[in-house]
Amino acid sequence: MSFQTPRSIEEMLTAIHKREYLMPAIQREFVWDADQITKLVDSLMRGYPVGSFLLWDVKPETAQSYTFYEFLTNYHERDHPYADKATVPAGSGTTAVLDGQQRLTSLNIALYGSLSEKKKYAWWNSANAFPTKRLYLNLVDEPDDEELGTKYDLRFLTDQEAAAEDGDADKWFRVGAVLDLPDSGPNMQKELTKRRITAGLDDAFQRLYDLYQAVRVLKPMNYFLVTDQDADKVLEIFVRVNSGGTTLSYSDLLLSMATNQWQDLDAREEVRSLVSEINSNAGRQFSFSKDVVLKTALTIADVDVRFKVTNFTHTNMAKVEAAWPQIRGALLRAATLLQQFGYNERNLTANSVIIPVAHYLHLRDAGDSYLDSSADAADRLALQRWVTRSLVKRGIWGSGLDTLLTRIRDVLQDNSEGGFPAAAIEDAMAVAGKSLTFESAEIDELLNLKYGGQRTFSVLSVLYPGLDLSKKFHEDHIFPKSRFTKKKLLNAGIPIEKVDDYLEVVNLLPNLQLLAGTANIEKQDSLPAVWIESAFPSEDKRSTYLSDNDLDGLSLDLGEFLSFFEERKRRVRERLITVLGTNPS
């Protein structure tokens, strides 16, 4: 290993675009976010060291035995989160980046590309959820984000956000445009003049000059070159140097090693494709990670489910590759089942629950017909009840996950016939300290769940199991929330001393139900008695609805809301005790 002559950022990125530098398959995916990228550029503009890089001189005879990837330029969290596979011509070698991939990819995105991350609270499949943004430097103002701790105001903005208003100074300079400036003197002055920047001209010039120097003049890119062609030694070096920064998870390493160890399939491409398909195809809206997919693969392949280096053997990877078609089919069907149970990325509180579901479907060799056949309806219901109860109970899918998954796998393998073995699984879970028995205090805690809470949907679905949750259902206030403002309650004749009591409980479980999306829209802010009269014109249908939702015999007048709430709370508590198998003291 030898130290090489330092290079500028421009020189390193030029080499990347000439495909002189590639990434070996053992590299993880790109994981840095916008703040990490802007901090890196800020550090370089301040002249701070950003660490050294480690490159591997891969000879032609070695290069043909490995898979390599190009560097990301335009990152899109949903549509293009992964680098494309590279082609190394026969008889050619390459230079592979062993350490520094995140930094180099970040600089490539900052100067040549764009970043499209999901907006907070946006739906994954929304057309506007991933705006395309590029890195801009504010030439006029100081940064206003103290927490970021930067000297320069660097932000990822859409081109529209960066555009100047008519007559205003064009203060946002696209960072990548610095590569087009012929020099750092007169042409910078021309740039500032063109942008109508007059106030604080010296500061603006200095900021642009600092960017030019950082990218095109200074040579902060120090790197070492590994020339050894022994794959085991290179892998050892890789693991050691990647112990810092954004931690290299064992799932990253497993996927990387599998890419080299699989004989017929490309592990990285297969996992990428499957993650995308289970999350967004067929109308699904989930956020399963590659970790979940890999853990499922280890479970179904019947190898140790822990992400440990000692498990990444050729033998184990061969088992995973051989079982991959079955793994893929089982996960896709499991995702469809969870969707039919009414779950999505917002209310599925533990993604790991899909692992035993997929394993069970694999063991019973369930095909697509299992998903909707009447012959399997009872089995699907048993599976749904177990899934839901495990999501309602706190602490099931947290710590000790590998032990839990292994115990469930053992039970499923010993009980592969005769339907879903819920009782046997729950016994094994209890031994592992993951009992699904609910105590009185836990039942009372569930009664205080709020509208939109993480576990609220699961509790409502287990309370009222007759609904076809494959259709879109909403959490709905029986007494509409829009009626519960201080002014509206007083206008409705509610005594002032009761108003706070009304407001305190309106969002809690006893005032909630699951209602089909269309019906919920039609209901709007109608009081329950009015809506029920119009939604269920026949006495039989009204009676069925009231009985199914624990509303029969209750006063549905707004003035009696507190009495309604307490009585329905009592009924819901009794129902929870029954459906959760609780014997509270």
C-alpha positions as CSV (number, residue, x, y, z in Angstrom):
1,M,0.0,0.0,0.0
2,S,1.5,3.3,-1.0
3,F,0.6,7.0,-0.6
4,Q,-0.2,8.8,-3.8
5,T,0.1,12.4,-5.0
6,P,-2.9,14.4,-3.7
7,R,-5.5,15.5,-6.3
8,S,-8.1,18.2,-6.5
9,I,-11.8,17.5,-6.3
10,E,-12.2,18.4,-9.9
11,E,-9.5,15.9,-10.8
12,M,-11.0,13.1,-8.8
13,L,-14.5,13.7,-10.2
14,T,-13.1,13.9,-13.7
15,A,-11.6,10.5,-13.2
16,I,-14.9,9.2,-12.0
17,H,-16.7,10.5,-15.1
18,K,-14.0,8.9,-17.3
19,R,-14.9,5.6,-15.4
20,E,-11.3,5.4,-14.2
21,Y,-12.7,4.9,-10.6
22,L,-15.4,2.3,-9.9
23,M,-16.9,0.8,-6.8
24,P,-16.4,-2.8,-5.9
25,A,-19.6,-4.8,-5.1
26,I,-18.5,-5.0,-1.4
27,Q,-19.4,-1.3,-1.1
28,R,-22.6,-0.4,0.7
29,E,-25.3,1.7,-1.0
30,F,-25.2,5.4,-0.8
31,V,-26.5,6.5,2.6
32,W,-25.6,10.1,3.1
33,D,-28.3,12.8,3.4
34,A,-28.5,16.4,2.3
35,D,-27.0,17.7,5.6
36,Q,-24.0,15.4,5.4
37,I,-23.3,16.5,1.8
38,T,-23.5,20.2,2.6
39,K,-21.3,19.8,5.7
40,L,-18.7,18.1,3.5
41,V,-18.7,20.9,0.9
42,D,-18.6,23.5,3.7
43,S,-15.6,21.8,5.3
44,L,-13.7,21.7,1.9
45,M,-14.5,25.4,1.4
46,R,-13.1,26.2,4.8
47,G,-9.9,24.3,4.0
48,Y,-10.5,21.6,6.6
49,P,-9.1,18.1,6.0
50,V,-11.8,15.6,5.0
51,G,-9.9,12.3,5.6
52,S,-7.9,10.2,3.2
53,F,-9.2,7.8,0.6
54,L,-8.3,4.2,0.0
55,L,-8.1,2.9,-3.6
56,W,-7.4,-0.5,-5.0
57,D,-5.4,-1.1,-8.2
58,V,-7.3,-4.0,-9.7
59,K,-5.3,-5.8,-12.3
60,P,-7.0,-7.2,-15.5
61,E,-6.8,-10.8,-14.3
62,T,-8.5,-9.9,-11.0
63,A,-11.1,-7.5,-12.4
64,Q,-12.8,-10.2,-14.3
65,S,-13.7,-12.0,-11.1
66,Y,-15.5,-9.1,-9.5
67,T,-18.6,-7.0,-10.0
68,F,-18.1,-3.2,-10.1
69,Y,-20.5,-0.3,-10.0
70,E,-20.4,3.3,-11.3
71,F,-20.9,6.3,-9.0
72,L,-24.3,7.8,-8.6
73,T,-24.8,11.2,-10.1
74,N,-28.6,11.8,-9.8
75,Y,-29.9,10.3,-6.6
76,H,-33.6,9.6,-6.4
77,E,-34.6,7.9,-3.1
78,R,-37.4,5.9,-4.8
79,D,-36.7,5.6,-8.5
80,H,-32.9,5.6,-8.7
81,P,-31.3,5.1,-5.2
82,Y,-28.6,2.7,-6.5
83,A,-25.6,2.9,-8.7
84,D,-25.6,1.2,-12.1
85,K,-23.4,-1.8,-12.7
86,A,-20.2,-1.0,-14.6
87,T,-18.6,-2.9,-17.4
88,V,-14.9,-3.5,-17.2
89,P,-13.7,-4.5,-20.7
90,A,-11.9,-7.8,-21.1
91,G,-8.2,-7.4,-20.6
92,S,-8.6,-4.2,-18.7
93,G,-8.1,-3.4,-15.0
94,T,-9.7,-0.6,-13.0
95,T,-9.2,1.4,-9.8
96,A,-11.8,0.5,-7.1
97,V,-12.7,2.8,-4.2
98,L,-12.4,0.8,-0.9
99,D,-12.8,3.8,1.5
100,G,-14.3,7.2,0.6
101,Q,-17.3,6.1,-1.6
102,Q,-19.8,8.1,0.4
103,R,-17.7,11.3,0.2
104,L,-16.9,10.9,-3.5
105,T,-20.5,10.1,-4.3
106,S,-21.6,13.2,-2.3
107,L,-19.2,15.4,-4.2
108,N,-20.3,14.0,-7.5
109,I,-24.0,14.7,-6.6
110,A,-23.1,18.2,-5.3
111,L,-21.2,19.2,-8.4
112,Y,-22.6,17.2,-11.3
113,G,-26.0,15.8,-10.2
114,S,-29.1,16.1,-8.1
115,L,-30.7,14.8,-4.9
116,S,-34.4,13.7,-4.7
117,E,-35.3,12.7,-1.2
118,K,-38.9,12.0,0.0
119,K,-40.6,15.0,1.6
120,K,-41.6,14.5,5.2
121,Y,-45.1,13.0,5.5
122,A,-45.5,12.5,1.7
123,W,-46.8,9.3,0.4
124,W,-44.1,7.1,-1.2
125,N,-46.0,6.8,-4.5
126,S,-47.0,10.4,-4.8
127,A,-45.7,12.1,-8.0
128,N,-44.6,15.2,-6.0
129,A,-43.0,13.3,-3.1
130,F,-39.4,13.5,-4.4
131,P,-38.6,17.0,-5.7
132,T,-35.4,17.2,-7.7
133,K,-32.9,19.4,-5.9
134,R,-29.4,20.6,-6.7
135,L,-26.8,22.1,-4.4
136,Y,-26.6,25.9,-4.3
137,L,-24.4,28.4,-2.5
138,N,-25.9,31.6,-1.1
139,L,-23.5,34.3,-2.2
140,V,-25.2,37.1,-0.2
141,D,-26.3,35.8,3.2
142,E,-24.8,34.0,6.2
143,P,-26.2,30.6,7.1
144,D,-29.2,30.8,9.5
145,D,-29.1,27.1,10.7
146,E,-27.0,27.2,13.9
147,E,-27.5,23.5,14.5
148,L,-25.8,22.6,11.2
149,G,-22.7,24.6,12.3
150,T,-21.6,25.7,8.9
151,K,-19.8,28.8,7.7
152,Y,-21.5,28.9,4.3
153,D,-25.2,28.8,3.4
154,L,-25.3,25.7,1.2
155,R,-28.7,24.2,0.4
156,F,-30.3,21.6,-1.8
157,L,-33.0,23.5,-3.7
158,T,-35.2,23.0,-6.7
159,D,-34.2,25.3,-9.6
160,Q,-37.5,27.1,-9.0
161,E,-36.6,27.7,-5.3
162,A,-33.2,29.0,-6.3
163,A,-34.5,31.4,-9.0
164,A,-34.4,35.1,-8.2
165,E,-37.5,37.2,-8.1
166,D,-37.8,39.9,-10.8
167,G,-35.4,42.8,-9.9
168,D,-33.8,41.0,-7.0
169,A,-30.2,39.9,-6.7
170,D,-29.7,36.3,-8.0
171,K,-28.0,35.1,-4.9
172,W,-28.2,31.3,-5.3
173,F,-25.2,30.0,-7.2
174,R,-25.4,26.4,-8.4
175,V,-22.3,24.8,-6.9
176,G,-21.6,22.7,-10.0
177,A,-21.4,25.9,-12.2
178,V,-18.0,26.6,-10.6
179,L,-16.6,24.1,-13.1
180,D,-17.6,26.4,-15.9
181,L,-15.8,29.5,-14.6
182,P,-12.6,30.1,-16.7
183,D,-10.8,31.7,-13.8
184,S,-11.1,32.9,-10.3
185,G,-10.7,36.6,-11.0
186,P,-12.4,38.7,-13.7
187,N,-14.9,36.0,-14.6
188,M,-16.1,35.9,-11.0
189,Q,-16.6,39.7,-11.1
190,K,-18.6,39.3,-14.3
191,E,-20.7,36.5,-12.7
192,L,-21.6,38.8,-9.7
193,T,-22.4,41.7,-12.0
194,K,-24.6,39.5,-14.1
195,R,-26.4,38.4,-10.9
196,R,-27.1,42.1,-9.9
197,I,-25.2,41.6,-6.6
198,T,-24.1,45.0,-5.3
199,A,-24.6,45.0,-1.5
200,G,-21.9,43.0,0.2
201,L,-20.0,42.5,-3.0
202,D,-16.7,41.7,-1.3
203,D,-18.3,39.0,0.8
204,A,-20.0,37.5,-2.3
205,F,-16.8,37.5,-4.2
206,Q,-15.0,35.7,-1.3
207,R,-17.6,33.0,-1.1
208,L,-17.4,32.3,-4.8
209,Y,-13.6,32.4,-4.6
210,D,-13.6,30.0,-1.7
211,L,-15.7,27.5,-3.7
212,Y,-13.5,27.9,-6.7
213,Q,-10.3,27.2,-4.7
214,A,-11.9,24.3,-2.9
215,V,-13.0,22.5,-6.0
216,R,-10.4,23.4,-8.7
217,V,-7.2,24.6,-7.0
218,L,-6.5,23.0,-3.7
219,K,-5.6,19.3,-3.5
220,P,-7.3,17.9,-0.4
221,M,-7.9,14.5,-1.8
222,N,-5.2,12.4,-0.2
223,Y,-5.3,8.7,-1.0
224,F,-3.5,5.4,-0.5
225,L,-3.3,2.8,-3.3
226,V,-3.7,-1.0,-2.5
227,T,-1.9,-3.1,-5.0
228,D,-2.5,-6.6,-3.4
229,Q,-4.6,-8.9,-5.5
230,D,-5.5,-11.3,-2.7
231,A,-9.3,-11.0,-2.3
232,D,-9.3,-12.0,1.4
233,K,-6.7,-9.4,2.3
234,V,-8.5,-6.7,0.4
235,L,-11.8,-7.7,2.2
236,E,-10.1,-7.5,5.5
237,I,-8.8,-4.0,4.7
238,F,-12.2,-3.0,3.6
239,V,-14.0,-4.1,6.8
240,R,-11.3,-2.4,8.9
241,V,-11.4,1.0,7.2
242,N,-15.2,1.1,7.0
243,S,-15.7,0.8,10.8
244,G,-16.0,4.6,11.1
245,G,-18.4,7.2,9.6
246,T,-21.8,5.9,8.7
247,T,-21.5,2.4,10.1
248,L,-21.2,-0.4,7.7
249,S,-24.0,-2.7,8.8
250,Y,-23.7,-6.4,8.5
251,S,-26.6,-6.5,6.1
252,D,-24.6,-4.2,3.8
253,L,-21.6,-6.6,4.0
254,L,-23.8,-9.6,3.5
255,L,-25.4,-8.2,0.4
256,S,-22.0,-7.1,-0.9
257,M,-20.4,-10.5,-0.3
258,A,-23.4,-12.4,-1.7
259,T,-23.0,-10.4,-4.9
260,N,-19.6,-11.9,-5.4
261,Q,-20.5,-15.4,-4.1
262,W,-23.7,-16.0,-6.0
263,Q,-23.0,-18.0,-9.2
264,D,-26.0,-17.3,-11.4
265,L,-27.9,-14.3,-10.0
266,D,-26.7,-10.8,-9.0
267,A,-27.6,-10.6,-5.3
268,R,-27.5,-6.8,-5.2
269,E,-29.8,-6.4,-8.2
270,E,-32.2,-9.1,-7.0
271,V,-32.5,-7.5,-3.5
272,R,-32.9,-4.0,-5.0
273,S,-35.7,-5.2,-7.3
274,L,-37.5,-7.1,-4.6
275,V,-37.4,-4.3,-2.1
276,S,-38.9,-2.0,-4.7
277,E,-41.6,-4.5,-5.7
278,I,-42.8,-5.4,-2.2
279,N,-42.9,-1.7,-1.3
280,S,-44.7,-0.1,-4.2
281,N,-46.0,-2.6,-6.8
282,A,-49.7,-3.7,-7.0
283,G,-50.8,-0.5,-5.1
284,R,-48.7,-1.3,-2.0
285,Q,-47.3,1.4,0.2
286,F,-44.7,-0.1,2.5
287,S,-41.2,0.8,3.5
288,F,-39.5,-2.5,3.9
289,S,-35.7,-2.3,3.9
290,K,-33.1,-4.6,2.4
291,D,-32.3,-5.8,6.0
292,V,-35.8,-7.3,6.2
293,V,-35.4,-9.0,2.8
294,L,-32.1,-10.4,3.8
295,K,-33.3,-11.6,7.2
296,T,-36.2,-13.3,5.5
297,A,-33.8,-14.9,3.0
298,L,-31.7,-16.3,5.8
299,T,-34.8,-17.6,7.6
300,I,-36.2,-19.4,4.6
301,A,-32.8,-20.8,3.6
302,D,-32.5,-22.3,7.1
303,V,-29.2,-20.7,8.0
304,D,-28.3,-18.6,11.1
305,V,-30.4,-15.4,10.9
306,R,-27.9,-13.2,12.6
307,F,-25.9,-10.7,10.6
308,K,-22.5,-11.9,11.5
309,V,-19.4,-12.1,9.4
310,T,-19.0,-15.8,10.2
311,N,-22.4,-16.5,8.6
312,F,-21.3,-15.1,5.2
313,T,-19.8,-18.3,4.0
314,H,-20.0,-19.7,0.4
315,T,-22.1,-22.5,1.7
316,N,-24.7,-20.3,3.3
317,M,-24.8,-17.9,0.4
318,A,-25.3,-20.9,-2.0
319,K,-28.3,-21.9,0.1
320,V,-29.8,-18.4,-0.2
321,E,-29.2,-18.2,-3.9
322,A,-30.8,-21.7,-4.4
323,A,-33.9,-20.7,-2.5
324,W,-34.1,-17.2,-4.0
325,P,-37.1,-17.8,-6.3
326,Q,-39.1,-19.2,-3.3
327,I,-37.9,-16.4,-1.0
328,R,-39.0,-13.8,-3.6
329,G,-42.5,-15.4,-4.1
330,A,-43.1,-15.8,-0.3
331,L,-42.2,-12.1,0.4
332,L,-44.4,-10.8,-2.4
333,R,-47.4,-12.9,-1.2
334,A,-46.7,-11.9,2.5
335,A,-46.7,-8.2,1.5
336,T,-50.0,-8.7,-0.3
337,L,-51.4,-10.4,2.7
338,L,-50.4,-7.5,5.0
339,Q,-51.9,-5.1,2.5
340,Q,-55.2,-7.2,2.6
341,F,-55.0,-6.9,6.4
342,G,-55.2,-3.2,6.0
343,Y,-51.6,-2.3,6.7
344,N,-49.4,0.2,4.9
345,E,-46.2,2.1,5.7
346,R,-47.9,4.4,8.2
347,N,-49.6,1.8,10.4
348,L,-47.3,-1.2,10.1
349,T,-45.4,-0.6,13.3
350,A,-42.9,-3.4,12.9
351,N,-41.6,-4.4,9.5
352,S,-40.0,-7.5,10.8
353,V,-43.5,-9.1,11.2
354,I,-43.4,-10.0,7.5
355,I,-40.5,-12.4,8.1
356,P,-42.4,-15.2,9.8
357,V,-45.4,-14.6,7.6
358,A,-43.3,-15.1,4.5
359,H,-41.7,-18.2,6.0
360,Y,-45.1,-19.7,6.8
361,L,-46.3,-19.2,3.3
362,H,-43.1,-20.8,2.0
363,L,-43.4,-23.8,4.2
364,R,-46.9,-24.5,3.2
365,D,-46.0,-23.9,-0.4
366,A,-48.8,-21.3,-0.7
367,G,-49.4,-20.0,-4.2
368,D,-51.3,-16.9,-5.2
369,S,-54.6,-18.7,-4.7
370,Y,-54.0,-18.7,-1.0
371,L,-54.5,-15.0,-0.9
372,D,-58.2,-15.0,-1.8
373,S,-59.5,-18.6,-1.7
374,S,-62.5,-19.3,0.5
375,A,-60.9,-22.6,1.5
376,D,-58.0,-20.7,3.2
377,A,-60.1,-17.9,4.7
378,A,-60.0,-19.4,8.3
379,D,-56.2,-19.8,8.0
380,R,-55.7,-16.3,6.8
381,L,-57.9,-15.0,9.7
382,A,-55.8,-16.9,12.2
383,L,-52.6,-15.5,10.7
384,Q,-54.1,-12.0,10.7
385,R,-55.1,-12.2,14.4
386,W,-51.6,-13.3,15.3
387,V,-50.0,-10.5,13.3
388,T,-52.3,-7.9,14.7
389,R,-51.9,-9.0,18.3
390,S,-48.1,-9.0,18.0
391,L,-48.2,-5.4,16.7
392,V,-50.6,-4.3,19.4
393,K,-48.4,-5.7,22.2
394,R,-45.4,-3.5,23.0
395,G,-41.9,-4.8,22.8
396,I,-42.5,-7.9,20.6
397,W,-40.4,-6.9,17.6
398,G,-37.7,-4.9,19.3
399,S,-34.7,-6.3,21.2
400,G,-33.9,-10.0,20.9
401,L,-35.3,-10.1,17.4
402,D,-33.0,-12.8,16.1
403,T,-33.8,-15.1,19.0
404,L,-37.5,-14.6,18.5
405,L,-37.3,-15.2,14.8
406,T,-35.3,-18.4,15.3
407,R,-37.9,-19.7,17.8
408,I,-40.8,-18.9,15.5
409,R,-38.9,-20.6,12.6
410,D,-38.4,-23.8,14.7
411,V,-42.2,-23.9,15.5
412,L,-43.2,-23.4,11.9
413,Q,-40.9,-26.1,10.7
414,D,-42.2,-28.5,13.3
415,N,-45.8,-27.6,12.5
416,S,-45.8,-27.1,8.7
417,E,-49.2,-28.9,8.3
418,G,-52.6,-28.3,9.7
419,G,-52.8,-24.5,9.4
420,F,-51.1,-21.6,11.0
421,P,-49.9,-22.8,14.5
422,A,-50.7,-19.6,16.4
423,A,-50.9,-21.3,19.8
424,A,-47.6,-23.1,19.5
425,I,-45.9,-19.9,18.3
426,E,-47.3,-18.0,21.2
427,D,-46.0,-20.6,23.6
428,A,-42.5,-20.3,22.1
429,M,-42.7,-16.5,22.2
430,A,-43.6,-16.6,25.9
431,V,-40.5,-18.7,26.6
432,A,-38.4,-16.1,24.9
433,G,-40.0,-13.4,27.1
434,K,-42.3,-12.2,24.3
435,S,-45.7,-13.2,25.7
436,L,-48.8,-12.0,23.9
437,T,-50.8,-12.1,27.1
438,F,-52.2,-8.7,28.1
439,E,-52.4,-7.4,31.7
440,S,-55.1,-5.1,33.0
441,A,-52.8,-2.1,32.8
442,E,-52.1,-2.8,29.2
443,I,-55.7,-3.0,28.3
444,D,-56.3,0.4,30.0
445,E,-53.3,1.8,28.1
446,L,-54.9,0.7,24.8
447,L,-58.1,2.5,25.7
448,N,-56.1,5.7,25.7
449,L,-54.7,5.3,22.2
450,K,-55.3,8.4,20.1
451,Y,-56.6,9.0,16.6
452,G,-53.7,8.5,14.1
453,G,-51.5,6.7,16.7
454,Q,-49.1,4.0,15.6
455,R,-51.1,1.2,17.2
456,T,-54.6,2.6,16.8
457,F,-55.4,0.9,13.5
458,S,-54.2,-2.5,14.8
459,V,-56.4,-2.2,17.9
460,L,-59.5,-1.2,15.9
461,S,-58.9,-4.0,13.4
462,V,-58.7,-6.6,16.2
463,L,-61.7,-5.2,17.9
464,Y,-63.9,-5.4,14.8
465,P,-62.6,-8.2,12.7
466,G,-65.5,-8.6,10.2
467,L,-64.3,-5.8,7.9
468,D,-62.8,-6.4,4.6
469,L,-59.6,-4.4,5.2
470,S,-58.3,-5.1,1.7
471,K,-60.5,-2.1,0.8
472,K,-59.5,1.3,2.0
473,F,-60.6,2.0,5.6
474,H,-60.1,5.2,7.6
475,E,-59.9,5.8,11.3
476,D,-63.0,7.8,12.0
477,H,-64.3,9.8,14.9
478,I,-67.8,8.6,15.7
479,F,-68.6,12.1,17.1
480,P,-66.8,14.2,14.5
481,K,-63.7,16.1,15.7
482,S,-64.7,19.2,13.7
483,R,-67.6,19.7,16.2
484,F,-65.2,19.8,19.1
485,T,-64.0,23.4,19.4
486,K,-64.7,25.4,22.5
487,K,-66.8,27.9,20.4
488,K,-68.9,25.2,18.7
489,L,-69.5,23.2,21.8
490,L,-70.7,26.3,23.7
491,N,-72.9,27.2,20.8
492,A,-74.4,23.7,20.9
493,G,-75.4,24.2,24.5
494,I,-72.7,22.2,26.2
495,P,-72.1,23.6,29.7
496,I,-68.8,25.5,30.0
497,E,-67.6,23.3,32.8
498,K,-67.8,20.2,30.6
499,V,-66.1,21.6,27.5
500,D,-62.6,20.7,28.6
501,D,-63.7,17.2,29.4
502,Y,-65.2,16.9,25.8
503,L,-62.0,18.2,24.3
504,E,-59.8,15.9,26.4
505,V,-61.3,12.6,25.2
506,V,-62.7,13.2,21.7
507,N,-59.5,11.7,20.0
508,L,-59.4,8.6,22.2
509,L,-60.2,5.0,21.2
510,P,-63.7,4.8,22.6
511,N,-64.8,7.6,20.1
512,L,-63.1,5.9,17.1
513,Q,-64.2,3.3,14.5
514,L,-62.9,2.0,11.2
515,L,-65.0,3.3,8.3
516,A,-64.7,2.6,4.6
517,G,-63.1,5.5,2.8
518,T,-66.1,6.6,0.7
519,A,-68.4,6.4,3.7
520,N,-66.0,8.4,5.8
521,I,-65.9,11.1,3.1
522,E,-69.7,11.2,2.9
523,K,-70.0,11.3,6.7
524,Q,-67.9,14.5,7.0
525,D,-69.0,16.4,10.1
526,S,-72.4,14.8,10.6
527,L,-73.3,13.8,14.1
528,P,-73.6,10.0,14.4
529,A,-77.4,9.8,14.7
530,V,-77.9,11.9,11.6
531,W,-75.3,10.0,9.6
532,I,-76.6,6.5,10.6
533,E,-80.1,7.4,9.6
534,S,-79.0,8.4,6.1
535,A,-76.3,5.7,5.6
536,F,-78.5,2.8,6.8
537,P,-82.0,3.4,5.6
538,S,-83.4,0.0,6.8
539,E,-83.9,-0.9,10.4
540,D,-82.0,-4.2,10.0
541,K,-78.9,-2.5,8.6
542,R,-79.0,0.1,11.3
543,S,-79.2,-2.5,14.0
544,T,-76.4,-4.5,12.5
545,Y,-74.1,-1.5,12.3
546,L,-74.9,-0.4,15.8
547,S,-74.4,-3.9,17.3
548,D,-71.1,-4.5,15.3
549,N,-69.6,-1.3,16.6
550,D,-70.8,-1.5,20.2
551,L,-73.1,1.5,19.7
552,D,-76.5,-0.2,20.3
553,G,-78.5,1.4,23.0
554,L,-76.1,4.3,23.5
555,S,-77.2,7.9,23.3
556,L,-75.8,9.6,20.2
557,D,-76.8,13.1,21.2
558,L,-73.9,15.6,21.5
559,G,-75.1,16.7,24.9
560,E,-74.7,13.1,26.2
561,F,-71.2,12.6,24.7
562,L,-69.5,12.0,28.0
563,S,-72.0,9.3,29.0
564,F,-71.6,7.8,25.6
565,F,-67.8,7.8,25.9
566,E,-67.8,6.1,29.3
567,E,-70.2,3.4,28.3
568,R,-68.5,2.6,25.0
569,K,-65.2,2.6,26.8
570,R,-66.5,-0.1,29.1
571,R,-67.8,-2.1,26.1
572,V,-64.5,-1.8,24.2
573,R,-62.6,-2.9,27.3
574,E,-64.7,-6.0,27.6
575,R,-64.2,-6.7,23.9
576,L,-60.4,-6.2,24.2
577,I,-60.3,-8.7,27.1
578,T,-62.1,-11.2,25.0
579,V,-60.2,-10.9,21.7
580,L,-56.8,-10.5,23.3
581,G,-57.2,-13.6,25.5
582,T,-56.7,-11.6,28.6
583,N,-57.7,-12.6,32.2
584,P,-57.0,-9.4,34.1
585,S,-57.0,-9.4,37.8
